[in-house]
């Protein structure tokens, strides 16, 4: 039952992050709404945790989307990301919202009581850290685990008697490449920017047998062990990470051809004129669609014909863009805690608004 702490079966929860303004981008499947609908289909479990970058306009957009697609009584636990402190309205919303979440057992240190907390669900203890707490305020702009937060975390971990423990923060201990295309982001400017502090944070989690540290920030999906500690990064759940170059190029060609017809100009001449008028963007799109080195006018005409008339062309050109641009697929984790076992199901879309599929399953051991 949604919102129920106790269950006869395994505990199931969702991890989805970095949706930002894509949470307020409407009901189109290529945005956060698509991830929510896929979560509902896969089985939303007991609750969702989002490790950061929820800054949206309005600040309630993530909660509103969850209400519409999963359920109004479905618990959601937000974690602060680096973009959230940039918006006073987001901070005000998250402070107030955190007072409504269920099963809280411990509030954070003075200065971030509303944005750092722990809660219990069944046989599992969850810790939500505000890594932008600077020891005084809850809205510093540089990620870290300051001594005041470390002291609070140690006391919290020492107090729990639960069998499983998960710690959540926004920035990774060590950024890892995306598990499907190898893209690497935020290396050297995550918690690894201060290796000594990151190592102390790591050692504390190892000392108290934390099952996994769960983060975001990179937009890359990864699951891996760092010297015995699992780090889980769900990547982004925003659907389209960036606008599609294939869509943009098709729209530009289509517009040029239609305008040319109105002036009595043929398609070939319109395409040549388009390239003369917008050489920069055409070359840019060519690069990321893997068309570099081919005759421009002929290739544009062929692309336009295929993209507009071949049902498989859209997928083909999107795959080329993902490879050339290094975009990553939208993702979410479905975590299953069953007795001693923890399993992470990794759902990913096709990077252009298509359906989510279970692509990887990892057993934490």
C-alpha positions in Angstrom: 0.0 0.0 0.0 1.4 3.5 -0.9 2.6 5.3 2.2 2.6 2.2 4.4 5.7 1.6 6.5 5.2 -2.0 7.1 4.8 -4.7 4.5 4.8 -8.5 4.3 7.0 -8.4 1.2 10.3 -6.7 0.3 10.7 -2.9 0.5 10.7 -1.3 -2.9 11.6 2.4 -3.4 12.5 4.6 -6.4 15.5 6.9 -6.9 15.2 9.6 -9.6 17.2 12.8 -9.8 18.1 16.0 -11.7 14.8 16.6 -13.3 14.8 20.4 -12.8 12.5 22.4 -15.1 11.7 19.3 -17.1 9.4 18.4 -14.2 7.2 21.4 -15.2 7.5 20.8 -18.9 4.0 19.4 -19.3 2.6 15.9 -19.9 4.7 15.0 -22.9 6.4 11.6 -22.5 9.9 12.9 -23.2 10.0 14.9 -20.0 9.9 13.9 -16.3 6.2 12.9 -16.7 7.4 10.0 -18.9 9.7 8.8 -16.1 6.8 9.0 -13.6 4.5 7.1 -15.8 7.1 4.4 -16.3 7.7 4.3 -12.6 4.0 3.7 -12.0 4.0 0.9 -14.6 7.1 -0.8 -13.2 5.8 -0.5 -9.7 6.4 2.6 -7.6 6.9 0.8 -4.4 6.7 2.7 -1.1 8.3 6.0 -1.9 10.7 8.0 -4.1 13.9 9.7 -3.1 15.4 12.4 -5.5 19.1 13.1 -4.8 19.2 16.7 -5.9 18.7 19.4 -8.5 14.9 19.9 -8.2 15.0 23.6 -8.9 11.9 24.3 -11.0 9.4 27.0 -11.6 7.1 26.5 -9.7 9.1 24.8 -6.9 6.2 22.4 -6.4 6.4 21.0 -10.0 8.1 17.7 -9.0 5.5 17.0 -6.3 2.7 18.1 -8.6 3.8 15.7 -11.4 4.1 12.8 -8.9 0.6 13.6 -7.7 -0.8 13.4 -11.2 1.0 10.3 -12.4 1.7 8.1 -9.4 -0.6 9.3 -6.6 -1.2 12.1 -4.1 -0.5 9.9 -1.1 2.9 8.6 -2.6 5.7 9.8 -0.3 8.6 11.8 -1.9 11.8 12.7 -0.2 13.8 15.5 -1.9 17.6 16.0 -1.4 19.3 19.3 -2.0 21.4 19.7 -5.2 23.8 22.4 -6.3 21.2 24.3 -8.3 18.6 24.4 -5.5 20.3 27.0 -3.3 20.4 29.3 -6.3 16.7 29.8 -6.0 15.3 31.3 -2.7 11.8 30.2 -3.6 13.0 26.6 -4.1 14.8 26.7 -0.7 11.7 28.0 1.0 9.5 25.3 -0.6 11.9 22.5 0.3 12.3 23.6 3.9 8.5 23.7 4.3 8.0 20.5 2.4 10.4 18.5 4.5 8.2 19.0 7.6 5.5 17.0 5.9 7.4 13.8 5.0 6.7 10.6 7.0 8.7 8.5 9.4 11.4 11.0 10.3 13.6 9.8 13.2 16.3 12.5 13.3 16.6 16.1 12.2 19.9 17.7 11.1 22.2 20.0 12.9 21.4 23.6 13.7 21.3 25.5 10.4 19.9 22.7 8.3 17.3 20.9 10.4 14.8 21.1 7.5 17.1 19.9 4.8 19.0 17.2 6.6 17.2 14.3 8.2 16.9 10.6 8.5 13.9 8.3 8.4 13.1 4.6 8.8 11.1 2.3 6.6 10.7 -1.3 7.6 14.2 -2.8 8.3 16.0 0.1 6.6 17.4 3.4 7.7 17.7 6.3 5.2 19.8 9.4 5.6 19.3 12.6 3.6 22.2 15.0 3.6 22.3 18.7 2.6 25.9 18.9 1.2 25.4 22.7 0.7 25.2 23.3 4.4 28.3 25.4 5.2 28.1 24.8 9.0 25.9 27.9 9.5 23.5 28.2 6.6 21.7 25.6 4.6 22.3 27.3 1.2 26.0 27.5 0.6 26.9 27.2 -3.1 29.8 24.7 -2.8 29.2 21.0 -2.1 31.0 19.5 0.9 30.4 17.4 4.0 31.5 19.9 6.6 32.6 18.9 10.1 29.2 19.8 11.7 27.4 17.6 9.2 29.9 14.7 9.7 29.4 14.8 13.4 25.7 14.7 13.0 25.9 11.8 10.5 28.2 9.8 12.9 25.7 10.2 15.7 22.8 9.3 13.5 24.5 6.2 12.1 25.6 5.1 15.6 22.0 5.3 16.8 20.2 3.2 14.2 19.6 -0.5 14.8 18.2 -1.2 11.3 19.6 -4.0 9.1 20.1 -1.8 6.0 21.4 1.8 5.7 21.4 4.1 2.6 23.0 7.6 2.7 21.9 10.2 0.1 23.6 13.3 -1.0 23.9 15.2 -4.3 27.6 15.0 -5.2 29.4 11.7 -5.8 32.4 10.7 -3.8 34.0 10.0 -7.2 32.2 10.6 -10.5 31.8 7.5 -12.6 31.2 7.2 -16.3 27.8 6.5 -17.7 27.3 2.7 -17.7 26.1 2.7 -21.3 28.1 5.3 -23.2 31.0 6.1 -21.0 30.5 9.8 -20.6 32.2 11.4 -17.6 31.2 14.7 -16.0 32.1 16.7 -12.9 35.4 14.9 -12.3 37.5 16.9 -9.9 34.6 19.3 -8.9 32.4 16.9 -6.9 33.3 15.7 -3.4 36.6 14.5 -4.9 37.6 18.2 -5.1 38.6 17.8 -1.4 40.0 14.2 -1.3 40.7 14.3 2.4 37.2 15.3 3.4 35.7 12.8 0.9 37.8 10.0 2.3 36.7 10.8 5.8 33.1 10.7 4.6 33.8 7.4 2.9 35.4 5.9 6.0 32.5 6.9 8.2 30.0 5.1 5.9 32.2 2.0 5.7 32.6 2.0 9.5 28.8 1.8 9.9 28.2 -0.8 7.1 26.3 1.6 4.9 24.8 -0.5 2.0 25.2 2.3 -0.5 25.8 6.0 -1.0 23.3 7.4 -3.5 24.1 10.6 -5.4 23.3 12.5 -8.5 24.9 15.6 -10.1 26.7 14.0 -13.1 23.6 13.1 -15.2 25.4 9.8 -15.9 23.9 6.6 -14.7 26.4 4.4 -12.8 26.6 1.7 -10.2 30.0 0.7 -8.8 32.0 -0.1 -5.7 34.6 2.3 -4.3 36.9 0.3 -2.1 34.0 -1.8 -0.8 31.3 0.9 -0.7 28.6 0.9 -3.3 27.9 4.2 -5.0 24.7 4.5 -6.9 24.0 7.4 -9.4 20.7 7.3 -11.1 21.7 9.9 -13.7 18.9 12.3 -14.9 15.2 11.7 -15.1 14.4 14.6 -17.3 13.6 12.7 -20.5 15.4 14.7 -23.2 18.7 15.8 -21.7 19.1 18.3 -24.5 17.1 19.4 -27.6 17.4 17.0 -30.5 19.7 18.1 -33.3 17.9 15.8 -35.6 14.6 17.4 -34.9 16.2 20.9 -35.2 17.8 20.1 -38.5 14.6 18.6 -40.0 12.6 21.6 -38.8 15.1 24.0 -40.4 15.1 22.2 -43.7 11.3 21.8 -43.7 10.8 25.5 -43.0 13.4 26.5 -45.7 11.6 24.3 -48.3 8.2 25.6 -47.5 9.3 29.2 -47.6 11.0 28.5 -50.9 7.9 27.0 -52.4 6.0 30.2 -51.5 8.6 32.2 -53.5 8.6 29.7 -56.4 12.0 28.3 -55.5 12.7 24.5 -55.8 13.9 22.3 -53.0 17.5 22.0 -54.0 18.0 25.7 -54.2 16.2 26.2 -50.9 18.5 23.7 -49.2 21.6 25.3 -50.7 20.4 28.7 -49.5 19.7 27.3 -46.0 23.3 26.2 -45.7 24.6 29.6 -46.9 22.4 31.3 -44.3 23.1 29.0 -41.4 26.4 27.3 -42.1 27.4 27.3 -38.5 24.5 25.3 -37.2 24.4 22.9 -40.1 28.1 22.0 -39.6 27.3 21.7 -35.9 24.4 19.3 -36.5 26.4 17.4 -39.1 29.1 16.7 -36.5 26.8 15.2 -33.9 24.7 13.3 -36.4 27.8 11.6 -37.8 27.4 13.2 -41.2 30.8 15.0 -41.3 32.8 14.7 -44.5 29.8 14.2 -46.8 28.5 16.6 -49.5 26.3 19.1 -47.7 23.4 19.7 -50.1 23.0 16.1 -51.1 23.2 14.8 -47.6 20.7 17.4 -46.3 18.2 16.3 -49.0 18.8 12.6 -48.2 18.4 13.3 -44.4 15.2 15.3 -45.0 13.7 12.5 -47.1 14.6 9.7 -44.7 13.7 11.6 -41.5 10.3 12.7 -42.8 9.4 9.4 -44.5 11.1 6.5 -42.9 9.6 5.4 -39.5 13.0 4.0 -38.4 15.0 7.1 -39.3 14.2 9.0 -36.2 15.6 6.2 -34.0 18.7 5.9 -36.2 19.5 9.6 -36.1 18.9 9.9 -32.4 21.3 7.0 -31.8 23.9 8.8 -33.9 23.4 12.0 -31.9 23.7 10.1 -28.6 27.0 8.6 -29.8 28.3 11.8 -31.3 27.2 14.3 -28.6 27.6 12.0 -25.6 24.1 12.5 -24.4 22.9 10.0 -21.8 19.5 8.2 -21.5 17.0 9.3 -18.9 16.9 6.8 -16.0 15.5 5.8 -12.7 16.4 3.1 -10.2 13.9 0.7 -8.6 15.6 -0.6 -5.4 14.4 -3.8 -3.8 15.4 -4.7 -0.2 14.4 -8.2 0.5 15.8 -9.7 3.7 19.6 -9.6 3.4 19.6 -8.8 -0.3 19.5 -5.5 -2.1 18.8 -5.4 -5.9 18.9 -2.3 -8.1 16.8 -2.4 -11.3 17.9 0.3 -13.7 15.3 1.6 -16.1 16.4 3.8 -19.1 14.6 5.4 -22.0 15.8 5.7 -25.6 17.0 9.3 -25.0 14.4 10.8 -27.2 11.1 10.4 -25.4 10.5 6.7 -26.1 9.5 4.1 -23.6 11.6 3.2 -20.5 12.9 -0.4 -20.3 14.6 -2.4 -17.6 18.1 -2.4 -19.0 20.3 -3.5 -16.1 19.9 -5.4 -12.8 22.7 -5.2 -10.2 22.8 -7.2 -6.9 24.7 -5.3 -4.2 26.9 -7.7 -2.4 
